[in-house]
Each structure stands twice: as C-alpha cells, then as structure tokens.
Amino acid sequence: MLQMALKYQRAFTSLHLVDENYKYCLSEEKWKRVKKKYVFLLPFYVITNIISTSNCPTLNLYFLKVWNMKDEDQVIEDITKRMMVKFDKY
C-alpha cells in the first residue's frame, strides 16, 4: 500500500483541489516519513515472500537480506553485527 501511495503522491497531493470531501492531505514532511517507512519495511516484505514460498525456509535464504538493511538505529546495527558473527560460525 505504501508503494502505491508513493507512486500516486502527486495525485493525492492535488486531490483536495477537485474533491471537497478529501480532508486528509499529507504534508511534504509526512510524505517523507511515509517514504522512510516504506524503505524500512520493504526488506521485511521481500523476506516474508522468500520464507512463504520456500518448502524449506532456512536462514541462508533470507539472512543476507536482513544483514544488508541499512538503519540509522545503532541498536539494530549492533544486533545485525552479532547475528552475522553467529551466521559465519554456522
């Protein structure tokens, strides 16, 4: 849904001009937040598809996608580094 909303951002932004009942026009700042959330959630969507379409969902199928996630949160970065050490050991 976020992907489609971002695709039609310009349409949503101008919808209030033609439809007086449209009252929930997002500000530019909120659109930026939507995009950040989309970028953050996309790898989880990809991983979910990998796991749900595999007969034998093992760590090696999806871990590198988790590992490649870039996040500004230091806690998440620390967790993924510790996970990578265990993955390499495995």
Buried (B, 14 or more C-beta within 10 A) or exposed (E): EBEEBBEEBEEBBEBEEEEEEEEEEBEEEEBEEBBEEBBBEBBEEEBEEEEEEEEEEEEEBBBEBBEEBEEEEEEBEEEBEEBBEEBEEE
